Amino acid sequence: MGEKEYYNIKLTVNGKVVTGSVRAEISLLDFLRDNNYIEVKKGCDKGDCGACTVLIDGKATVSCLTSALQAQGKNIYTLKSLGSWDKLHPLQKAFVKYEALQCGFCTPGMLMTAKALLDTNPHPARESIKEAISGNLCRCTGYRKIVDAIEAVGRGEL
């Protein structure tokens, strides 16, 4: 059996250029985690849970079903792009205020999906929010508090 071929890639993650050498089958999720972007959660690894959602050129995308090669030359944003402990993003503030998180495992992907929604629809109706987060599973909170938090940001409350 021959050796697997490696490909050089270059992408921008949270404004920083990241390069690497990957095999064709390596997912963007694994590439990001291998490069210490551990805020991108590895859940089902099948595209069902949304825990690994990142923004690729502004679009919410599950990184487990995206090959690292597909991300070549793209702008990738993870949870760390939203805010910091010192200066939380309004979505992060809302998730805390509305108790829209418990275990926190789904939260990074949920926040990135919400960010993509609000970037394209700054004042979404509840139904639009529900539709947008339908690919993100949460086993702890239910979804009412999450929808409430996103809706509050859309109303400009935070």
BELLIN-V798310 format. One record per pair of residues at least 24 apart in sequence whose ideal C-beta (glycine too) atoms are under 8 Angstrom apart, sorted by the first residue. I is the first residue (numbers start at 1). J is the second residue. D is the distance in Angstrom with one decimal. If there is no record, write none. Layout:
I J D
I J D
//
This chain:
7 69 5.9
9 68 5.8
9 69 6.3
9 71 7.0
9 72 4.9
10 72 6.8
10 73 6.8
11 71 4.9
11 72 6.3
11 73 6.5
11 74 5.4
11 75 7.6
11 76 5.8
12 74 7.3
12 75 4.9
12 76 6.6
13 37 6.3
13 76 4.7
13 77 7.7
13 78 6.7
14 76 7.4
14 77 6.0
14 78 6.0
14 80 5.6
14 81 4.3
15 81 7.4
20 68 7.4
22 68 4.6
22 69 6.8
24 67 6.8
24 69 6.2
25 67 7.2
26 67 6.8
26 68 4.8
26 69 7.9
27 63 6.5
27 64 5.3
27 65 7.2
27 66 6.5
27 67 6.2
27 68 6.5
28 54 7.3
28 56 7.9
28 63 4.2
28 64 7.8
28 66 4.3
28 67 6.7
28 68 5.1
28 70 7.1
28 71 4.9
28 76 7.4
29 63 4.0
29 64 4.4
29 66 7.7
30 68 7.4
31 68 3.9
31 71 7.5
32 63 6.3
32 76 7.4
32 78 6.9
37 78 5.3
37 80 7.3
39 78 5.4
39 79 4.3
39 80 5.5
39 108 5.2
40 78 5.4
40 79 7.4
40 108 6.6
41 105 5.9
41 106 7.6
41 108 5.7
41 109 6.5
43 105 7.2
43 106 7.8
43 109 7.9
43 137 7.9
48 137 7.2
49 106 7.2
49 109 7.6
49 136 7.3
49 137 4.6
50 106 7.0
50 109 4.5
50 110 7.1
50 113 6.6
50 133 7.8
50 135 4.8
50 136 3.4
50 137 6.1
51 105 6.1
51 106 5.5
51 108 7.1
51 109 4.6
51 136 7.6
51 137 7.7
52 109 6.1
53 108 7.5
53 109 3.6
53 110 7.6
53 112 4.7
53 113 5.3
53 135 7.7
53 136 6.6
54 78 5.3
54 112 5.8
55 81 7.8
55 112 5.7
55 115 6.7
55 116 5.7
58 116 6.6
58 119 6.2
58 120 7.9
59 116 6.2
60 112 6.0
60 113 4.6
60 115 7.8
60 116 3.8
60 117 7.6
60 132 7.8
62 109 7.9
62 135 7.3
77 112 7.1
77 115 7.8
78 108 7.2
78 112 7.2
79 107 7.9
79 108 4.0
79 111 6.0
79 112 6.4
82 111 6.3
82 112 8.0
82 115 6.6
89 115 7.8
90 153 4.9
90 158 4.2
91 115 6.2
91 118 7.4
91 149 7.3
91 150 7.1
91 153 5.5
91 158 8.0
93 158 4.7
94 149 3.9
94 150 7.0
94 152 5.0
94 153 5.0
94 157 7.5
94 158 4.9
95 146 7.5
95 149 5.0
97 149 7.1
97 152 7.4
97 158 6.9
98 145 5.1
98 146 7.9
98 148 4.8
98 149 3.9
98 152 6.5
99 141 7.4
99 145 5.5
100 141 6.0
100 145 4.3
100 146 4.4
100 148 7.0
100 149 4.1
101 140 7.8
101 141 6.7
102 140 3.7
102 141 5.4
103 139 7.6
103 140 5.0
106 136 6.0
106 137 6.3
106 138 4.6
106 139 7.6
106 140 7.8
109 136 5.4
110 136 4.8
110 138 6.7
110 146 6.2
114 149 8.0
114 150 4.8
114 153 7.6
117 150 7.2
118 150 7.3
118 153 6.3
118 154 6.3
121 154 7.9
122 154 6.4
123 154 4.8
123 155 7.2
124 150 7.3
124 151 7.4
124 154 5.2
126 151 6.0
129 154 7.7
//
